[in-house]
Amino acid sequence: MVKHCKDCDCEEREAFYQTFDDQKPFIDTEIDENGNLIRNFPNTTEAHLLKWDTDEGDRIVYALNTNDWLFQFDNELPIPIKPYVEIEIKRGVFHRIIKGSTDLILKIKKCQ
């Protein structure tokens, strides 16, 4: 089924906006063979690209820099993402990050 834009019912405009939704708002750098990585969210990240997400496996996440971003689990209040304070994310649990005004650099460790 082809989506059409709401304003003029054209396919082109909807395809244009879909490309923004498919963009990843971060840059990943793998740091080892276990899939652990550094994830960089520049301060220019568009807030609408930060969406609720689930992971396929358990992870531990923490910031490597001072920042003003927030982390939120579903049905919980957002918390600050503090440098070197671990946030454990269980497989299948909805979560998101909320944009701040600084860059955000995360270390993401896959739990074995």
Backbone as CSV, one residue per row, in Angstrom:
resi,resn,N_x,N_y,N_z,CA_x,CA_y,CA_z,C_x,C_y,C_z
1,MET,0.831,-1.173,0.000,0.000,0.000,0.000,0.883,1.247,0.000
2,VAL,0.609,2.169,-0.879,1.378,3.400,-0.998,0.779,4.437,-0.070
3,LYS,1.639,5.089,0.710,1.169,6.181,1.560,1.114,7.466,0.754
4,HIS,0.160,8.284,1.050,0.034,9.592,0.403,0.101,10.666,1.470
5,CYS,0.628,11.816,1.097,0.691,12.892,2.077,-0.704,13.427,2.360
6,LYS,-0.877,13.998,3.542,-2.192,14.450,3.982,-2.635,15.726,3.280
7,ASP,-1.666,16.557,2.870,-2.016,17.850,2.304,-2.536,17.766,0.871
8,CYS,-1.819,17.035,0.030,-2.194,17.063,-1.395,-2.355,15.672,-1.994
9,ASP,-2.255,14.617,-1.190,-2.463,13.252,-1.648,-1.404,12.778,-2.648
10,CYS,-0.225,13.426,-2.636,0.824,12.982,-3.554,1.745,11.977,-2.873
11,GLU,2.347,11.107,-3.639,3.264,10.109,-3.111,4.639,10.697,-2.843
12,GLU,5.063,11.665,-3.623,6.418,12.198,-3.527,6.684,12.855,-2.184
13,ARG,5.755,13.655,-1.717,5.969,14.350,-0.455,6.067,13.348,0.693
14,GLU,5.213,12.339,0.696,5.265,11.325,1.750,6.601,10.587,1.719
15,ALA,7.089,10.266,0.540,8.391,9.597,0.416,9.502,10.493,0.946
16,PHE,9.400,11.780,0.687,10.393,12.732,1.182,10.435,12.721,2.700
17,TYR,9.282,12.794,3.343,9.251,12.807,4.803,9.639,11.456,5.387
18,GLN,9.341,10.381,4.683,9.721,9.054,5.171,11.234,8.919,5.263
19,THR,11.990,9.566,4.371,13.452,9.486,4.446,13.955,10.073,5.753
20,PHE,13.294,11.109,6.266,13.707,11.669,7.557,13.421,10.692,8.684
21,ASP,12.306,9.994,8.614,11.954,9.047,9.654,12.887,7.846,9.661
22,ASP,13.478,7.506,8.519,14.372,6.361,8.441,15.807,6.703,8.834
23,GLN,16.132,7.968,8.971,17.485,8.371,9.332,17.789,7.954,10.758
24,LYS,19.035,7.597,10.985,19.481,7.327,12.344,20.091,8.608,12.890
25,PRO,19.659,9.021,14.067,20.124,10.293,14.609,21.445,10.183,15.357
26,PHE,22.198,9.126,15.094,23.445,8.906,15.815,24.493,8.305,14.890
27,ILE,25.734,8.298,15.378,26.841,7.660,14.669,27.407,6.600,15.598
28,ASP,27.442,5.347,15.134,27.976,4.234,15.922,29.402,3.923,15.516
29,THR,30.219,3.601,16.511,31.569,3.116,16.288,31.749,1.852,17.110
30,GLU,31.901,0.708,16.440,32.134,-0.543,17.167,33.502,-0.500,17.819
31,ILE,33.570,-0.976,19.062,34.850,-0.935,19.779,35.434,-2.306,20.054
32,ASP,34.663,-3.373,19.802,35.203,-4.722,19.962,34.357,-5.721,19.179
33,GLU,34.794,-6.973,19.202,34.115,-8.018,18.437,32.824,-8.499,19.105
34,ASN,32.552,-8.053,20.329,31.339,-8.461,21.039,30.134,-7.578,20.708
35,GLY,30.323,-6.581,19.864,29.230,-5.695,19.495,29.075,-4.485,20.395
36,ASN,29.994,-4.297,21.336,29.960,-3.099,22.161,30.334,-1.902,21.299
37,LEU,29.754,-0.760,21.609,29.995,0.385,20.739,29.914,1.713,21.466
38,ILE,30.417,2.724,20.792,30.271,4.109,21.201,29.231,4.717,20.264
39,ARG,28.239,5.381,20.846,27.182,6.004,20.050,27.203,7.506,20.324
40,ASN,27.347,8.266,19.257,27.434,9.721,19.359,26.162,10.364,18.804
41,PHE,25.489,11.157,19.641,24.345,11.966,19.232,24.809,13.420,19.219
42,PRO,25.015,14.006,18.046,25.438,15.405,17.995,24.340,16.330,18.538
43,ASN,24.744,17.503,18.997,23.758,18.452,19.509,22.833,18.953,18.404
44,THR,23.160,18.683,17.157,22.312,19.071,16.024,21.253,18.019,15.692
45,THR,21.212,16.934,16.468,20.223,15.879,16.247,18.814,16.456,16.301
46,GLU,18.003,16.074,15.344,16.607,16.515,15.320,15.814,15.707,16.352
47,ALA,15.125,16.386,17.245,14.392,15.726,18.328,13.352,14.734,17.809
48,HIS,12.724,15.026,16.652,11.681,14.127,16.142,12.242,12.781,15.688
49,LEU,13.556,12.669,15.531,14.160,11.397,15.142,14.409,10.473,16.332
50,LEU,14.268,10.995,17.532,14.467,10.194,18.746,13.136,9.555,19.108
51,LYS,13.052,8.257,18.902,11.780,7.551,19.039,11.876,6.480,20.115
52,TRP,10.712,6.060,20.594,10.649,4.938,21.521,11.225,3.711,20.822
53,ASP,11.937,2.880,21.590,12.674,1.768,21.000,12.689,0.603,21.980
54,THR,12.916,-0.585,21.459,13.221,-1.756,22.278,14.486,-2.385,21.717
55,ASP,15.170,-3.142,22.533,16.395,-3.816,22.105,16.180,-5.319,22.060
56,GLU,16.951,-5.984,21.207,16.828,-7.432,21.058,17.568,-8.194,22.149
57,GLY,18.392,-7.505,22.915,19.128,-8.129,24.010,19.319,-7.131,25.134
58,ASP,19.725,-7.640,26.294,19.997,-6.758,27.422,21.224,-5.905,27.126
59,ARG,21.199,-4.656,27.598,22.317,-3.732,27.393,22.539,-2.887,28.637
60,ILE,23.753,-2.411,28.763,24.094,-1.418,29.767,24.620,-0.201,29.020
61,VAL,24.082,0.957,29.382,24.399,2.201,28.685,24.868,3.223,29.709
62,TYR,25.902,3.985,29.356,26.269,5.133,30.188,26.941,6.187,29.326
63,ALA,26.839,7.417,29.797,27.425,8.547,29.073,28.919,8.621,29.344
64,LEU,29.647,9.043,28.328,31.082,9.277,28.465,31.393,10.767,28.605
65,ASN,30.356,11.592,28.562,30.570,13.036,28.649,29.487,13.691,29.502
66,THR,29.793,14.879,29.990,28.797,15.678,30.688,27.807,16.178,29.648
67,ASN,26.505,16.067,29.953,25.469,16.403,28.985,24.193,16.776,29.711
68,ASP,23.205,17.219,28.968,21.906,17.550,29.561,20.762,16.754,28.927
69,TRP,21.072,15.578,28.406,20.069,14.698,27.815,19.379,13.900,28.926
70,LEU,18.217,13.318,28.584,17.454,12.510,29.533,17.176,11.136,28.955
71,PHE,16.991,10.159,29.836,16.625,8.793,29.468,15.288,8.491,30.112
72,GLN,14.421,7.760,29.378,13.110,7.441,29.922,12.696,6.029,29.557
73,PHE,12.289,5.253,30.580,11.613,3.977,30.362,10.122,4.256,30.247
74,ASP,9.406,3.383,29.542,7.967,3.508,29.401,7.312,3.550,30.779
75,ASN,6.354,4.450,30.953,5.599,4.621,32.196,6.458,5.052,33.384
76,GLU,7.584,5.682,33.112,8.433,6.233,34.168,8.811,7.658,33.805
77,LEU,9.244,8.412,34.793,9.697,9.773,34.548,11.097,9.757,33.950
78,PRO,11.437,10.735,33.114,12.791,10.823,32.562,13.821,11.069,33.667
79,ILE,15.026,10.536,33.450,16.142,10.744,34.381,17.329,11.304,33.602
80,PRO,18.187,12.071,34.264,19.388,12.575,33.585,20.317,11.426,33.200
81,ILE,20.988,11.586,32.070,22.013,10.616,31.657,23.342,11.155,32.170
82,LYS,23.798,10.594,33.278,24.995,11.113,33.939,26.231,10.328,33.494
83,PRO,27.371,10.995,33.423,28.607,10.306,33.020,28.925,9.140,33.954
84,TYR,29.161,7.990,33.360,29.605,6.760,34.011,28.596,6.184,35.004
85,VAL,27.353,6.638,34.964,26.284,6.035,35.761,25.512,5.102,34.835
86,GLU,25.587,3.802,35.117,25.018,2.803,34.225,23.494,2.787,34.261
87,ILE,22.914,2.614,33.088,21.477,2.396,32.929,21.328,1.020,32.290
88,GLU,20.652,0.113,32.987,20.461,-1.238,32.471,19.143,-1.290,31.696
89,ILE,19.227,-1.723,30.451,18.055,-1.828,29.583,17.821,-3.305,29.298
90,LYS,16.702,-3.810,29.741,16.356,-5.218,29.509,15.753,-5.401,28.119
91,ARG,15.978,-6.559,27.555,15.447,-6.911,26.238,13.932,-6.678,26.208
92,GLY,13.469,-6.005,25.139,12.047,-5.820,24.915,11.382,-4.701,25.699
93,VAL,12.137,-3.988,26.535,11.552,-2.906,27.337,11.616,-1.590,26.555
94,PHE,10.483,-0.925,26.423,10.444,0.344,25.695,11.191,1.428,26.462
95,HIS,11.960,2.221,25.705,12.729,3.317,26.286,13.010,4.348,25.198
96,ARG,13.461,5.520,25.626,13.846,6.549,24.673,14.824,7.497,25.343
97,ILE,15.486,8.319,24.521,16.275,9.407,25.051,15.620,10.706,24.613
98,ILE,15.818,11.723,25.432,15.228,13.027,25.179,16.362,14.012,24.954
99,LYS,16.289,14.712,23.856,17.360,15.587,23.397,17.682,16.689,24.398
100,GLY,18.986,16.929,24.516,19.490,18.061,25.270,20.114,19.056,24.313
101,SER,20.890,19.979,24.856,21.510,21.013,24.015,22.981,20.726,23.724
102,THR,23.530,19.691,24.346,24.934,19.325,24.171,25.038,18.096,23.274
103,ASP,26.254,17.694,22.936,26.467,16.385,22.326,26.234,15.332,23.408
104,LEU,25.875,14.124,22.995,25.755,12.991,23.904,26.605,11.867,23.349
105,ILE,27.528,11.372,24.163,28.379,10.247,23.765,28.112,9.105,24.749
106,LEU,27.588,8.008,24.230,27.234,6.853,25.044,28.158,5.680,24.775
107,LYS,28.434,4.920,25.795,29.024,3.590,25.624,27.886,2.599,25.825
108,ILE,27.742,1.690,24.873,26.695,0.681,24.927,27.345,-0.686,24.996
109,LYS,27.090,-1.389,26.117,27.672,-2.709,26.314,26.561,-3.752,26.232
110,LYS,26.776,-4.735,25.368,25.826,-5.851,25.274,26.084,-6.798,26.438
111,CYS,25.016,-7.238,27.104,25.149,-8.196,28.180,25.169,-9.604,27.582
112,GLN,26.041,-10.421,28.066,26.193,-11.774,27.545,25.269,-12.735,28.235
